[in-house]
Amino acid sequence: MYKLLIVNPGSTSTKIAVYEDENPIFERAVRHSAEELSTFETIALQYEFRLAAVVGALKDAGIDLSQLDAIIARGGMMRSVPSGIYEVNDAMYFDLSIGFQGQHASNLGGLIARRMGDELGIKAYIADPVVVDEMEEIAKVTGVPELRRSSLFHALNQKAVARRAAADLGRCYEECRFIVAHLGGGISVGAHKDGRVIDVNNALMGDGPFSPERAGTVPSGPLINLCYQGFDKREIERKFQGNAGMAAYLGTSSAEEVIKRIDEGDVRAEFIYRAMAYNIAKEIGAMSTVLEGRVDRIIITGGLAYETRIVRMISDRVGSIAAITVIPGEEEISTLAERGLALLRGEAELGTYG
């Protein structure tokens, strides 16, 4: 029997779990208030605070850390890698600590795992980080040679639900063609072909649909003009990540709040919500061309997939492309456990980082 600790940091919480083989014996989301997090200028500076919160929660639950065989965490904004499982070595630890491709809460996963692993004398790993890059080279070309499209998306959950959908079809993931739309605070739509995500929008601050709090694709001319209207770089970044999308139009990134307004007759809220669904459907349509119109299934996942209204709005526009499977929420904790167990059992290979 193997015992694993799973660590999954998010923007306002750190989800942790302990698994004995496939069985979760402890799960908790350690919440971090806005007041607590506001004292840290950057996400990287939250490291010691979050580490103490994780260790404290495990101690309060009476978890004997000496019995752990390994720790596996959500991977963050390090150098781009193919899908897989990686040990948090010195090179990865450094890249996560500086935020090689940017600052994001997921950076803290590998840092916490490595620190705890070192103290316990066990290995720390990450799997399918947000920087998984399997895009075809043609998908990265833009009209400006200095700018290339990059792969930054919900790789862990997209891969997990794609494998599940393939199993439901009685097929291997590596034999399928899927379009997976992860709908959360950020939105990513990926074209999965033969086990690889050959094209996907950059869900953090790149392209694709606008989301509850991110801008997605915007017209370049007005963007250039906006940058010269007295904003500094940090203000522009916040305008496109965090204070963008639904939040910019409606003053909230909460889908629950927006749905409540719609139910109360707020016409503008309904219009913006419908516009977000329109943009998601348009991105799904674009990915169908990447797969040459041969799509085995469209999969809608993420937290927003619980909301039947937006699923219906999207389905009405893309249902003619392929059958639609809805897998709401995210399976990141269970998937990390599954990947960690596969590695410990010798059923998966370890990738090389750095």
C-alpha positions as CSV (number, residue, x, y, z in Angstrom):
1,M,0.0,0.0,0.0
2,Y,1.2,3.5,-0.9
3,K,0.4,6.7,1.0
4,L,0.5,9.9,-1.0
5,L,0.1,13.6,0.0
6,I,-1.5,15.8,-2.7
7,V,-1.1,19.6,-2.8
8,N,-3.1,21.8,-5.1
9,P,-2.8,25.6,-4.5
10,G,-5.5,27.9,-5.9
11,S,-6.0,31.6,-5.8
12,T,-7.8,31.7,-2.4
13,S,-7.3,28.2,-1.1
14,T,-4.9,25.3,-0.9
15,K,-6.5,21.9,-1.4
16,I,-4.8,19.0,0.2
17,A,-5.5,15.3,0.4
18,V,-4.0,12.1,1.7
19,Y,-4.6,8.9,-0.3
20,E,-3.9,5.3,0.6
21,D,-3.7,3.7,-2.8
22,E,-6.9,4.8,-4.6
23,N,-8.7,5.7,-1.3
24,P,-8.8,9.2,0.0
25,I,-8.4,9.1,3.8
26,F,-8.2,12.9,4.2
27,E,-9.3,15.9,2.1
28,R,-9.5,19.6,3.0
29,A,-9.5,22.9,1.3
30,V,-7.6,25.3,3.4
31,R,-9.2,28.7,2.8
32,H,-7.1,31.9,2.7
33,S,-9.0,35.2,3.3
34,A,-8.5,38.2,1.1
35,E,-7.2,40.1,4.2
36,E,-4.5,37.4,4.8
37,L,-3.4,37.3,1.2
38,S,-3.4,41.1,0.8
39,T,-0.3,41.3,3.0
40,F,1.8,39.6,0.4
41,E,2.9,41.7,-2.6
42,T,3.4,38.7,-4.9
43,I,2.2,35.1,-4.9
44,A,5.8,33.9,-4.4
45,L,5.8,35.7,-1.0
46,Q,2.9,33.5,0.1
47,Y,5.1,30.4,0.2
48,E,5.9,30.2,3.9
49,F,2.3,31.2,4.8
50,R,0.8,28.5,2.7
51,L,3.3,25.9,3.8
52,A,2.5,26.6,7.4
53,A,-1.2,26.4,6.6
54,V,-0.8,23.0,4.9
55,V,1.4,21.5,7.7
56,G,-1.0,22.9,10.3
57,A,-4.1,21.3,8.7
58,L,-2.4,17.9,8.5
59,K,-1.2,18.2,12.1
60,D,-4.8,19.1,13.3
61,A,-6.1,16.1,11.4
62,G,-3.7,13.7,13.1
63,I,-1.9,12.7,9.8
64,D,1.3,10.9,10.5
65,L,3.6,12.4,7.8
66,S,6.3,9.8,8.5
67,Q,4.1,7.2,6.8
68,L,4.0,9.1,3.4
69,D,5.7,7.5,0.4
70,A,5.7,10.6,-1.8
71,I,4.2,14.0,-2.4
72,I,2.6,15.1,-5.7
73,A,1.5,18.6,-6.4
74,R,-0.1,20.7,-9.1
75,G,2.6,22.1,-11.4
76,G,3.0,25.8,-12.1
77,M,4.6,28.4,-14.4
78,M,7.9,26.7,-15.0
79,R,9.5,25.9,-18.4
80,S,7.2,24.3,-20.9
81,V,7.2,20.5,-20.9
82,P,5.3,17.6,-22.6
83,S,2.5,16.0,-20.6
84,G,3.9,13.7,-17.9
85,I,5.1,13.3,-14.3
86,Y,8.2,15.2,-13.1
87,E,10.3,15.2,-10.0
88,V,10.7,18.6,-8.4
89,N,14.4,18.9,-8.9
90,D,16.6,21.9,-8.2
91,A,16.1,23.4,-11.6
92,M,12.3,23.2,-11.3
93,Y,12.3,24.5,-7.8
94,F,14.3,27.6,-9.0
95,D,12.0,28.2,-12.0
96,L,8.9,27.9,-9.8
97,S,10.3,30.2,-7.2
98,I,11.0,33.0,-9.8
99,G,7.8,32.3,-11.8
100,F,9.7,31.5,-15.0
101,Q,6.6,32.1,-17.2
102,G,4.7,34.3,-14.7
103,Q,3.2,34.5,-11.2
104,H,0.3,32.0,-10.4
105,A,-0.8,30.2,-7.3
106,S,0.1,26.9,-8.9
107,N,3.8,27.8,-8.6
108,L,3.5,27.1,-4.9
109,G,2.5,23.5,-5.3
110,G,5.9,22.2,-6.3
111,L,7.7,24.5,-3.8
112,I,5.6,23.2,-0.9
113,A,6.0,19.6,-2.0
114,R,9.8,19.8,-2.4
115,R,10.2,21.5,1.0
116,M,8.1,19.0,2.8
117,G,9.6,16.1,0.9
118,D,13.2,17.2,1.8
119,E,12.2,17.4,5.5
120,L,10.6,13.9,5.3
121,G,13.2,12.3,3.2
122,I,10.8,11.4,0.3
123,K,10.4,12.5,-3.3
124,A,8.2,15.4,-4.5
125,Y,6.6,15.3,-7.9
126,I,4.2,17.3,-10.2
127,A,2.1,16.1,-13.0
128,D,0.6,17.7,-16.2
129,P,1.4,21.3,-15.1
130,V,-0.3,24.3,-16.6
131,V,2.7,24.8,-19.0
132,V,2.2,21.5,-20.8
133,D,3.1,22.2,-24.4
134,E,2.2,19.7,-27.1
135,M,1.1,22.3,-29.7
136,E,2.0,21.8,-33.3
137,E,4.4,24.5,-34.6
138,I,2.0,25.8,-37.1
139,A,-0.4,26.7,-34.3
140,K,2.2,29.0,-32.7
141,V,2.7,31.2,-35.7
142,T,1.1,34.7,-35.5
143,G,1.2,37.7,-37.9
144,V,4.0,39.3,-35.8
145,P,7.3,37.3,-35.8
146,E,8.3,38.6,-32.4
147,L,5.0,37.2,-30.9
148,R,4.3,33.4,-30.7
149,R,1.2,31.7,-29.3
150,S,2.0,29.7,-26.2
151,S,0.4,26.8,-24.4
152,L,-0.9,27.7,-21.0
153,F,-4.1,25.9,-19.9
154,H,-5.8,23.6,-17.5
155,A,-3.7,20.6,-18.6
156,L,-4.3,18.4,-15.6
157,N,-8.1,18.5,-15.7
158,Q,-8.3,18.6,-19.5
159,K,-6.2,15.4,-19.8
160,A,-8.1,13.7,-16.9
161,V,-11.6,14.3,-18.4
162,A,-10.4,13.3,-21.9
163,R,-9.1,10.0,-20.6
164,R,-12.4,9.4,-18.8
165,A,-14.4,10.2,-22.0
166,A,-12.2,7.9,-24.0
167,A,-12.8,5.1,-21.5
168,D,-16.5,5.7,-21.7
169,L,-16.3,5.3,-25.5
170,G,-14.4,2.0,-24.9
171,R,-11.3,3.5,-26.6
172,C,-7.8,4.6,-25.7
173,Y,-7.2,8.4,-25.2
174,E,-4.4,8.1,-27.7
175,E,-6.9,7.0,-30.4
176,C,-9.4,9.9,-29.9
177,R,-10.1,13.4,-31.2
178,F,-11.7,15.6,-28.6
179,I,-12.4,19.3,-28.0
180,V,-12.2,20.0,-24.3
181,A,-13.5,23.3,-22.9
182,H,-12.6,24.0,-19.3
183,L,-14.8,26.7,-17.9
184,G,-13.6,28.4,-14.7
185,G,-12.1,31.7,-13.6
186,G,-10.0,31.2,-16.7
187,I,-11.3,29.3,-19.8
188,S,-9.2,27.0,-22.0
189,V,-10.4,25.2,-25.1
190,G,-8.1,22.5,-26.4
191,A,-7.9,20.3,-29.5
192,H,-6.9,16.8,-28.4
193,K,-5.6,14.5,-31.1
194,D,-4.0,11.1,-30.6
195,G,-3.1,11.8,-26.9
196,R,-1.7,15.3,-27.5
197,V,-3.2,18.8,-27.1
198,I,-2.2,20.1,-30.5
199,D,-3.7,23.5,-30.1
200,V,-5.2,25.4,-27.2
201,N,-5.7,29.0,-26.2
202,N,-3.5,30.7,-23.5
203,A,-6.0,30.8,-20.7
204,L,-4.0,33.1,-18.3
205,M,-3.3,36.3,-20.3
206,G,-3.3,35.3,-23.9
207,D,-6.1,34.5,-26.3
208,G,-9.4,32.7,-26.5
209,P,-12.8,33.4,-25.0
210,F,-13.1,36.1,-22.3
211,S,-13.8,34.5,-18.9
212,P,-15.3,35.6,-15.5
213,E,-12.0,37.5,-14.8
214,R,-9.8,37.4,-17.9
215,A,-9.9,39.2,-21.2
216,G,-9.1,36.6,-23.8
217,T,-8.5,37.7,-27.4
218,V,-8.9,41.5,-27.9
219,P,-8.5,43.7,-31.0
220,S,-4.8,44.8,-31.4
221,G,-5.4,48.4,-32.6
222,P,-7.5,49.5,-29.5
223,L,-5.1,47.5,-27.3
224,I,-2.1,49.5,-28.5
225,N,-4.0,52.8,-28.0
226,L,-5.1,51.7,-24.5
227,C,-1.4,51.1,-23.5
228,Y,-0.6,54.7,-24.3
229,Q,-3.4,56.2,-22.1
230,G,-1.3,56.7,-19.0
231,F,-1.5,53.1,-17.5
232,D,1.7,51.5,-16.2
233,K,2.5,47.8,-17.0
234,R,1.0,46.4,-13.8
235,E,-2.3,48.4,-14.3
236,I,-2.6,47.0,-17.9
237,E,-1.9,43.5,-16.6
238,R,-4.6,43.8,-14.0
239,K,-7.0,45.2,-16.7
240,F,-6.5,41.9,-18.7
241,Q,-6.2,39.4,-15.9
242,G,-8.3,39.7,-12.7
243,N,-10.3,42.8,-13.5
244,A,-11.3,41.7,-17.0
245,G,-14.0,39.7,-18.6
246,M,-17.3,39.3,-16.8
247,A,-15.8,41.2,-13.8
248,A,-15.1,44.3,-15.9
249,Y,-18.6,44.5,-17.3
250,L,-20.6,43.5,-14.3
251,G,-18.4,44.2,-11.3
252,T,-18.2,40.6,-10.2
253,S,-16.5,37.4,-11.3
254,S,-19.0,35.2,-9.4
255,A,-21.2,33.2,-11.8
256,E,-23.6,32.6,-8.9
257,E,-24.1,36.4,-8.5
258,V,-24.5,36.9,-12.2
259,I,-27.1,34.1,-12.5
260,K,-29.0,35.6,-9.5
261,R,-29.1,39.0,-11.4
262,I,-30.3,37.3,-14.6
263,D,-33.1,35.6,-12.6
264,E,-34.0,39.0,-11.2
265,G,-34.4,40.4,-14.7
266,D,-31.0,42.1,-15.2
267,V,-30.9,42.4,-19.0
268,R,-27.2,43.5,-19.2
269,A,-26.1,40.6,-17.0
270,E,-27.9,38.2,-19.3
271,F,-26.3,39.8,-22.4
272,I,-22.7,39.6,-21.1
273,Y,-23.2,36.1,-19.9
274,R,-24.6,35.1,-23.3
275,A,-21.6,36.9,-24.9
276,M,-19.2,34.8,-22.9
277,A,-21.0,31.6,-24.0
278,Y,-20.9,32.9,-27.6
279,N,-17.1,33.3,-27.4
280,I,-16.6,29.9,-25.9
281,A,-18.7,28.3,-28.6
282,K,-16.7,30.2,-31.3
283,E,-13.5,28.9,-29.9
284,I,-14.8,25.3,-29.9
285,G,-15.8,25.9,-33.5
286,A,-12.3,27.0,-34.3
287,M,-10.8,23.9,-32.7
288,S,-13.0,21.7,-34.8
289,T,-11.1,23.1,-37.9
290,V,-7.8,22.1,-36.2
291,L,-9.2,18.6,-36.0
292,E,-10.3,18.8,-39.7
293,G,-13.9,18.5,-38.7
294,R,-13.5,15.0,-37.3
295,V,-14.4,15.2,-33.6
296,D,-15.3,12.2,-31.5
297,R,-16.7,14.3,-28.6
298,I,-16.9,17.8,-27.2
299,I,-16.3,17.8,-23.5
300,I,-17.4,20.7,-21.3
301,T,-15.8,20.7,-17.8
302,G,-14.7,23.0,-15.0
303,G,-16.7,24.8,-12.3
304,L,-19.0,26.7,-14.7
305,A,-20.1,23.4,-16.2
306,Y,-22.3,22.9,-13.2
307,E,-24.4,25.8,-14.5
308,T,-26.9,24.3,-17.0
309,R,-27.7,27.7,-18.6
310,I,-24.2,28.3,-20.0
311,V,-23.9,24.7,-21.0
312,R,-27.1,25.0,-23.0
313,M,-26.1,28.3,-24.6
314,I,-22.8,26.6,-25.8
315,S,-24.4,23.4,-26.8
316,D,-27.0,25.1,-29.0
317,R,-24.2,26.5,-31.1
318,V,-21.8,23.6,-31.3
319,G,-24.0,20.5,-31.0
320,S,-23.9,19.9,-34.8
321,I,-20.1,19.4,-34.6
322,A,-20.1,16.4,-32.3
323,A,-21.9,14.8,-29.3
324,I,-21.4,16.7,-26.1
325,T,-20.3,15.2,-22.8
326,V,-20.5,17.4,-19.6
327,I,-18.1,16.5,-16.8
328,P,-18.6,19.4,-14.3
329,G,-16.0,20.5,-11.7
330,E,-12.4,19.4,-11.8
331,E,-10.7,16.1,-11.0
332,E,-7.3,17.5,-10.1
333,I,-6.8,16.0,-6.7
334,S,-7.9,12.5,-7.7
335,T,-5.9,12.7,-11.0
336,L,-2.7,13.7,-9.1
337,A,-3.2,10.7,-6.8
338,E,-3.8,8.5,-9.8
339,R,-0.7,9.7,-11.5
340,G,1.5,9.5,-8.4
341,L,0.3,5.9,-7.8
342,A,1.1,5.0,-11.4
343,L,4.6,6.2,-11.0
344,L,5.2,4.5,-7.6
345,R,3.9,1.2,-9.1
346,G,6.1,1.4,-12.1
347,E,3.2,1.9,-14.5
348,A,4.3,5.4,-15.6
349,E,7.6,6.9,-16.6
350,L,9.2,9.9,-15.0
351,G,10.0,12.8,-17.3
352,T,13.2,14.8,-17.2
353,Y,13.1,18.5,-16.3
354,G,15.8,21.0,-17.0
